[in-house]
Amino acid sequence: MKKLLTIFVIFAIMIFTSACQKQKAGILFNKYPITNDTILSNDYVFKPNAKIYYLVVMPQKIHSRYAYLQIIKKGSGGLYGYSIYYGKDIRLKNEQIHYYDDYIVISEPGNYLMKVYSKDNPQKIFALGEFFVKP
């Protein structure tokens, strides 16, 4: 009986302490166009009127192939100190099922959030990233 109980406890510990995690979407920011050479040099602080390159990585396939990108400025009046700075509908091409890359130019200094929503479920934030524009 002790052996059976010991085996059961060991099996339960193995199940609850396994390191399996679901991959999550993310946003990578960079000062340079994102390539295999520059993908590891990510930045989060940018100068005004500089190009901010971003890469949205999506491990799950978006079924409708449409997403919505939104940039929110923190601490600038508006509702609870947040205001929408930029919004864009994204149409994903066949080769872009799991990623989207582009750039944006922001001239106002501040703290910004970039959110990506799927058109399949617009209530759920698909990816979230934060960056700063400082003079």
C-alpha positions as CSV (number, residue, x, y, z in Angstrom):
1,M,0.0,0.0,0.0
2,K,2.9,2.4,0.8
3,K,4.4,1.7,-2.6
4,L,1.2,2.5,-4.4
5,L,0.7,5.7,-2.4
6,T,4.3,6.7,-3.1
7,I,4.0,6.1,-6.8
8,F,0.7,8.1,-6.8
9,V,2.4,11.1,-5.0
10,I,5.4,11.1,-7.3
11,F,3.1,10.9,-10.4
12,A,1.0,13.9,-9.0
13,I,4.2,15.9,-8.4
14,M,5.4,15.2,-11.9
15,I,2.1,16.4,-13.4
16,F,1.8,19.6,-11.3
17,T,5.5,20.7,-11.7
18,S,5.9,20.2,-15.4
19,A,7.2,23.2,-17.3
20,C,4.8,23.1,-20.2
21,Q,3.5,26.5,-21.1
22,K,1.5,27.9,-23.9
23,Q,3.3,30.2,-26.2
24,K,2.2,33.8,-26.0
25,A,2.1,36.6,-28.5
26,G,4.5,39.5,-28.1
27,I,5.8,42.7,-29.6
28,L,9.4,43.5,-30.3
29,F,10.6,47.1,-30.8
30,N,13.8,48.2,-32.6
31,K,15.5,51.3,-33.9
32,Y,16.6,49.5,-37.1
33,P,14.6,47.4,-39.6
34,I,14.0,44.0,-38.0
35,T,16.1,41.2,-39.7
36,N,17.9,38.1,-38.5
37,D,20.9,40.2,-37.6
38,T,19.0,42.9,-35.6
39,I,16.3,40.9,-33.9
40,L,18.3,40.5,-30.7
41,S,19.0,44.3,-30.3
42,N,15.6,45.4,-29.1
43,D,15.0,48.9,-27.7
44,Y,12.2,50.5,-25.8
45,V,13.4,54.1,-25.7
46,F,13.2,56.2,-28.9
47,K,13.8,59.8,-29.9
48,P,10.9,61.9,-31.3
49,N,10.4,61.8,-35.1
50,A,12.5,58.6,-35.4
51,K,11.2,55.4,-37.0
52,I,10.1,52.8,-34.5
53,Y,10.2,49.4,-36.1
54,Y,8.0,46.7,-34.5
55,L,7.4,43.0,-34.9
56,V,4.3,41.4,-33.6
57,V,4.8,37.6,-33.1
58,M,1.6,35.5,-33.1
59,P,2.1,31.8,-32.2
60,Q,-1.6,31.2,-32.8
61,K,-3.1,31.6,-36.2
62,I,-5.7,34.4,-36.6
63,H,-8.5,32.8,-38.5
64,S,-10.0,35.9,-40.1
65,R,-6.5,37.3,-41.1
66,Y,-7.5,40.7,-39.8
67,A,-6.2,42.4,-36.7
68,Y,-6.4,45.8,-35.2
69,L,-3.4,47.7,-33.9
70,Q,-3.8,50.5,-31.4
71,I,-1.3,52.8,-29.8
72,I,-2.4,54.5,-26.5
73,K,-0.5,57.4,-24.9
74,K,-0.4,57.2,-21.1
75,G,-0.7,60.2,-18.9
76,S,-2.1,62.6,-21.5
77,G,-5.6,63.6,-20.2
78,G,-8.4,61.7,-21.7
79,L,-10.1,58.9,-19.8
80,Y,-8.1,58.1,-16.7
81,G,-5.0,59.6,-18.2
82,Y,-5.0,57.5,-21.3
83,S,-5.8,58.7,-24.9
84,I,-5.8,56.8,-28.2
85,Y,-2.9,58.1,-30.3
86,Y,-3.1,55.8,-33.3
87,G,-5.2,53.0,-34.7
88,K,-4.8,50.8,-37.7
89,D,-6.6,47.8,-39.3
90,I,-4.1,45.1,-40.4
91,R,-4.7,42.6,-43.2
92,L,-2.3,39.7,-42.8
93,K,-1.0,38.2,-46.0
94,N,-0.4,34.4,-46.6
95,E,3.2,34.6,-45.5
96,Q,2.3,36.7,-42.4
97,I,0.1,34.2,-40.6
98,H,2.3,34.2,-37.5
99,Y,3.9,37.7,-37.6
100,Y,3.4,41.3,-38.7
101,D,6.1,43.9,-39.0
102,D,6.0,47.6,-39.8
103,Y,7.2,50.9,-38.4
104,I,5.7,54.1,-37.0
105,V,7.0,57.6,-36.4
106,I,5.9,59.4,-33.2
107,S,6.7,63.0,-32.6
108,E,5.3,63.6,-29.1
109,P,7.4,62.5,-26.1
110,G,5.6,60.2,-23.7
111,N,4.9,56.7,-22.5
112,Y,3.0,54.5,-25.1
113,L,1.3,51.2,-25.1
114,M,0.9,49.2,-28.3
115,K,-2.0,46.7,-28.3
116,V,-3.0,44.2,-31.0
117,Y,-6.5,42.8,-31.1
118,S,-7.8,40.0,-33.2
119,K,-10.9,40.8,-35.3
120,D,-12.1,37.3,-34.3
121,N,-12.3,38.3,-30.6
122,P,-12.0,42.1,-30.2
123,Q,-12.6,41.9,-26.4
124,K,-9.3,40.1,-25.9
125,I,-5.9,41.7,-26.2
126,F,-3.8,39.5,-28.4
127,A,-0.4,41.2,-27.8
128,L,0.8,44.1,-25.6
129,G,4.0,46.1,-25.6
130,E,5.2,49.3,-24.0
131,F,7.7,51.8,-25.3
132,F,8.9,55.3,-24.5
133,V,9.6,58.4,-26.7
134,K,12.0,60.8,-24.9
135,P,13.8,63.9,-26.2
